[in-house]
């Protein structure tokens, strides 16, 4: 949603982490493939650019990012975890590792999860209002 704020290196690193995340349960579902394609298009990165980075390198890039970027990365990963309706233990563990690495507080994790669960109740809101709500949570 707010991925336009990522610089080129952060975008590549984010895509590397997301690519690993969707395959962590050894099955990439249609919804996950679709979101990956949208991210690649939106961030203007190629598969080759993503594959050039190791997980360690990607995490180093993201670890040097601003706190706001780290929170956005966690938020997007959470959305990917929830998109297919399956919330596997391997995904939970991966998210926990990311949260720990990026110092994402328990209260923020809950607020971000609630945002996703409340999205259906925001259908009468404009896209701008929905975005503003997320920005408030992330700040």
BELMO-V323706 format. One record per pair of residues at least 6 apart in sequence whose C-alpha atoms are under 8 Angstrom apart, sorted by the first residue. I is the first residue (numbers start at 1). J is the second residue. Records with the same first field share a line. If there is no record, write none. Layout:
# BELMO-V323706
I: J  J
This chain:
# BELMO-V323706
1: 76  131
2: 72
3: 11  43  72
4: 42  43
5: 69
6: 69
8: 43
9: 61
10: 58  61  62  65
11: 43  45
12: 45  49  50  53  58
13: 50  53  57  58  59  61  62
14: 58  62  73
15: 36  39  40  50
16: 50  51  53  54  55  58
17: 55  58  59
18: 36  77
19: 36
21: 77  91  94
22: 28  32  80  81
24: 90  91
25: 88  90  91
29: 84
31: 83  84
32: 80  83  84
35: 80
40: 46  47
62: 69  70
63: 70  101  102
67: 102
68: 138  139
70: 102
71: 102  104  138
72: 138
74: 95  98  99
75: 112
77: 95
78: 95  113
79: 116
81: 87  91
99: 105
108: 137  138
111: 137
112: 137
115: 134
122: 130
